[in-house]
Amino acid sequence: MPRIARHISLFCCLVLSMGIGVTACESNDEHASTVNHSIAYLHSLSRNYTVIIGEDIYVEGCIVANDILNEVQNTIVVADNFAGVEVKIEGQELHRYLPLFAKVRIRCAGLALGREGDCLVLGMPPTSEYVADRIPSSSATNYLSITSLDEHPPVMQCNIGDITPALLQRYISLEDVGFVDEEQGATWCEHDTATPHSYLTTIRHLTNGIDTLQVVTSGECDYASTTLPSGMLRCEGKIEQHDHEVALRIINYGVASL
């Protein structure tokens, strides 16, 4: 299973060049006068319309999804032990300065809070039909700061039958599952016949022999053209919504044979 190499000195040089701060502690006056809230608190602020956050509040959590293998694009997902939120950010290779499983602090004042289906999203105030626009990468330092590189992600061990919309944007692990018989030998994503060398975002299905769960994979991900693994597996990723149903999106190719 691919893993992120964590060489802290190299990372610090990189993030400084990208303009994202790594904070060992919160000792300055600005941070001392503010209080961290849970991501569940953001959920309590959301409505059926976009809300511009006026409070000077901060939330913290682990980055449980980014574009490390192009499994998601222009976004990261931040989760704590109770809830998660998608943060929309314009840019490629976000994982270089917003690494997977790092702990991040988000300054929410001035950001737009909305919902895409039942999923909570944060971004800039919308200028068109979207509930929130993407934060320009040049402005990311105004809202996000890395506070720890070695935070253990909040992994929830689940059975397929336990997965409900209450787990949206949470990072989970499933064991003793496999792809359904009808998909054995297929690739992660279907080939896009209209565009050479391109693949379509595709739904596959995991089962434990009793229940079945959708697995959604971006056609832009690095392993779109590779064959699905066979046999019994452990799969890790985030829960999201696809066509009004819960689905798993594998993160950092979190798949291992058992």
VMD Tcl script that draws the C-alpha trace (Angstrom):
set ca {
  {0.00 0.00 0.00}
  {1.61 3.31 -1.01}
  {2.48 5.50 1.96}
  {3.64 9.10 2.35}
  {7.31 9.46 3.22}
  {7.60 11.94 6.07}
  {10.93 13.72 6.07}
  {10.22 16.69 8.30}
  {13.16 18.90 7.37}
  {12.43 18.53 3.66}
  {8.75 19.17 4.29}
  {9.44 22.37 6.25}
  {11.54 23.72 3.40}
  {8.78 22.87 0.98}
  {5.93 24.42 2.93}
  {7.89 27.58 3.56}
  {8.46 27.90 -0.17}
  {4.73 27.42 -0.74}
  {3.76 29.96 1.91}
  {1.99 27.57 4.29}
  {3.04 27.81 7.92}
  {3.86 24.87 10.17}
  {2.99 25.80 13.74}
  {4.49 23.90 16.66}
  {2.31 25.65 19.23}
  {-0.29 28.40 19.44}
  {1.42 31.03 21.54}
  {0.70 34.33 19.79}
  {-2.00 36.74 20.96}
  {-4.32 36.14 18.03}
  {-4.55 32.40 18.64}
  {-4.57 32.76 22.40}
  {-7.75 34.83 22.21}
  {-9.67 32.34 20.06}
  {-11.25 29.00 20.83}
  {-11.14 25.88 18.72}
  {-14.49 24.35 17.88}
  {-15.31 20.87 16.69}
  {-16.24 20.26 13.07}
  {-19.63 19.20 14.41}
  {-20.04 22.85 15.43}
  {-19.74 23.83 11.78}
  {-22.50 21.36 11.00}
  {-24.69 23.11 13.55}
  {-24.16 26.43 11.71}
  {-25.08 25.09 8.28}
  {-28.44 25.61 6.64}
  {-30.11 24.69 3.36}
  {-28.42 27.76 1.86}
  {-24.90 29.15 1.92}
  {-23.88 30.76 5.21}
  {-21.02 33.26 5.38}
  {-19.23 32.66 8.68}
  {-18.93 35.90 10.63}
  {-17.56 34.44 13.85}
  {-13.80 34.38 14.40}
  {-13.73 30.64 15.00}
  {-11.20 27.92 14.32}
  {-11.63 24.20 13.77}
  {-8.96 21.52 13.82}
  {-8.74 18.06 12.37}
  {-6.67 15.65 10.32}
  {-6.45 15.84 6.56}
  {-8.04 12.53 5.54}
  {-8.22 13.16 1.79}
  {-6.14 15.16 -0.65}
  {-4.88 14.87 -4.22}
  {-1.90 12.62 -3.40}
  {-2.89 10.14 -6.14}
  {-5.43 12.40 -7.83}
  {-8.24 10.53 -6.09}
  {-9.80 13.95 -5.42}
  {-8.98 17.25 -7.09}
  {-9.01 20.88 -5.88}
  {-10.06 19.88 -2.40}
  {-9.01 18.41 0.91}
  {-11.20 16.73 3.52}
  {-10.58 17.49 7.19}
  {-12.09 15.28 9.91}
  {-11.98 14.96 13.67}
  {-13.35 12.11 15.78}
  {-16.95 13.12 15.15}
  {-17.41 14.81 11.77}
  {-15.75 15.94 8.57}
  {-15.79 18.85 6.14}
  {-14.58 19.31 2.57}
  {-12.42 22.40 2.02}
  {-12.39 23.62 -1.58}
  {-8.97 24.91 -2.70}
  {-7.93 25.86 -6.22}
  {-4.67 24.25 -7.26}
  {-2.77 21.13 -8.17}
  {-0.47 19.03 -5.97}
  {-2.07 20.32 -2.79}
  {-0.60 17.29 -1.02}
  {2.84 18.87 -1.22}
  {1.92 21.45 1.42}
  {-1.28 19.95 2.85}
  {-0.09 16.37 3.42}
  {-2.31 13.44 4.20}
  {-2.92 12.85 7.94}
  {-1.33 16.14 8.98}
  {-3.26 18.09 11.59}
  {-4.56 21.37 10.22}
  {-6.14 24.42 11.85}
  {-8.75 26.29 9.80}
  {-9.65 29.92 10.38}
  {-13.30 30.04 9.31}
  {-14.12 33.75 9.50}
  {-15.13 35.02 6.06}
  {-15.50 31.55 4.53}
  {-18.70 30.23 3.02}
  {-20.34 27.17 4.56}
  {-22.69 25.11 2.46}
  {-23.90 21.65 1.58}
  {-23.53 19.57 -1.53}
  {-26.17 16.95 -0.94}
  {-25.60 16.04 2.69}
  {-21.85 16.79 2.60}
  {-20.56 19.91 4.36}
  {-18.23 22.16 2.34}
  {-16.12 25.23 3.12}
  {-14.82 27.71 0.58}
  {-14.97 31.30 -0.57}
  {-18.31 33.12 -0.83}
  {-19.99 31.93 -4.03}
  {-20.02 34.01 -7.20}
  {-22.20 31.68 -9.26}
  {-24.40 28.63 -8.78}
  {-22.03 26.75 -6.47}
  {-22.58 26.81 -2.71}
  {-18.94 27.84 -2.22}
  {-16.09 28.83 -4.51}
  {-12.59 27.44 -4.23}
  {-10.05 29.20 -2.04}
  {-7.20 30.45 -4.30}
  {-4.00 28.63 -3.43}
  {-2.33 32.03 -3.01}
  {-4.80 32.78 -0.18}
  {-4.67 29.38 1.53}
  {-2.25 30.63 4.19}
  {-4.94 33.07 5.36}
  {-7.16 30.18 6.38}
  {-5.11 27.03 6.94}
  {-2.03 26.21 9.00}
  {-0.42 22.84 9.66}
  {0.03 22.23 13.40}
  {1.39 18.66 13.37}
  {2.79 16.27 10.80}
  {2.45 13.09 12.85}
  {-1.15 13.13 13.96}
  {-2.80 9.71 13.89}
  {-5.85 9.87 11.61}
  {-9.26 9.28 13.18}
  {-9.88 5.87 11.57}
  {-13.22 4.22 12.26}
  {-13.37 0.44 11.90}
  {-16.68 -0.32 10.18}
  {-18.83 -3.03 8.74}
  {-20.56 -2.19 5.48}
  {-23.95 -2.48 7.18}
  {-22.94 0.20 9.71}
  {-22.28 2.90 7.10}
  {-24.92 5.64 7.04}
  {-24.98 9.34 6.03}
  {-23.90 10.13 9.59}
  {-20.39 9.04 8.53}
  {-20.09 11.37 5.53}
  {-16.54 12.76 5.15}
  {-15.23 10.44 7.87}
  {-12.21 8.21 7.27}
  {-13.02 4.52 7.71}
  {-11.48 1.08 7.39}
  {-13.27 -2.03 6.14}
  {-11.88 -5.55 6.55}
  {-12.78 -8.89 5.00}
  {-14.39 -7.33 1.94}
  {-13.94 -7.95 -1.77}
  {-15.21 -6.72 -5.10}
  {-18.35 -8.39 -6.35}
  {-18.02 -11.32 -8.75}
  {-19.38 -9.33 -11.69}
  {-16.48 -6.87 -11.42}
  {-13.61 -9.33 -11.02}
  {-10.96 -8.61 -13.67}
  {-12.32 -5.12 -14.39}
  {-10.25 -1.96 -14.05}
  {-10.91 0.62 -11.38}
  {-12.38 2.94 -13.99}
  {-14.08 2.45 -17.33}
  {-12.26 3.65 -20.43}
  {-13.59 6.85 -21.97}
  {-14.21 5.76 -25.56}
  {-14.66 9.37 -26.69}
  {-11.20 10.49 -25.51}
  {-8.03 8.42 -26.08}
  {-6.11 7.40 -22.95}
  {-8.80 8.81 -20.66}
  {-11.02 7.16 -18.05}
  {-14.40 7.92 -16.55}
  {-15.28 8.30 -12.89}
  {-16.69 4.85 -12.16}
  {-18.69 3.05 -9.49}
  {-17.56 -0.40 -8.36}
  {-18.95 -2.44 -5.47}
  {-17.45 -4.03 -2.36}
  {-19.22 -6.80 -0.49}
  {-18.72 -8.77 2.71}
  {-21.04 -11.49 1.48}
  {-24.06 -9.87 3.12}
  {-24.04 -6.13 2.38}
  {-22.73 -4.16 -0.60}
  {-21.13 -0.71 -0.73}
  {-20.49 1.58 -3.69}
  {-16.86 2.53 -4.38}
  {-16.42 5.70 -6.43}
  {-13.10 6.29 -8.23}
  {-12.11 9.36 -10.21}
  {-11.14 8.76 -13.82}
  {-8.19 11.11 -13.20}
  {-6.68 9.03 -10.38}
  {-3.25 7.48 -10.90}
  {-4.54 3.89 -10.90}
  {-7.70 4.35 -12.99}
  {-6.48 1.89 -15.62}
  {-5.24 -0.84 -13.25}
  {-7.14 -4.02 -12.49}
  {-9.19 -4.28 -9.32}
  {-7.49 -6.40 -6.64}
  {-9.02 -9.81 -6.04}
  {-9.59 -11.82 -2.88}
  {-10.28 -10.56 0.62}
  {-9.16 -7.02 1.27}
  {-8.77 -4.26 3.82}
  {-9.90 -0.94 2.31}
  {-9.46 2.55 3.73}
  {-10.93 5.83 2.57}
  {-13.56 8.45 3.14}
  {-17.31 8.13 3.02}
  {-19.08 10.44 0.60}
  {-22.34 10.71 -1.27}
  {-22.91 9.60 -4.84}
  {-26.34 9.75 -6.49}
  {-27.91 10.25 -3.05}
  {-26.31 7.07 -1.66}
  {-23.29 6.57 0.56}
  {-20.09 5.49 -1.18}
  {-16.46 4.85 -0.29}
  {-13.66 6.73 -2.01}
  {-10.32 4.97 -1.54}
  {-7.60 7.37 -0.34}
  {-3.86 6.95 -0.99}
  {-4.67 3.56 -2.54}
  {-5.59 2.27 0.90}
  {-6.09 -1.32 -0.24}
  {-4.28 -4.38 1.14}
  {-4.77 -8.10 0.64}
  {-5.62 -10.15 3.72}
}
mol new
graphics top color blue
foreach p $ca { graphics top sphere $p radius 0.5 }
foreach p [lrange $ca 0 end-1] q [lrange $ca 1 end] { graphics top cylinder $p $q radius 0.2 }
display resetview
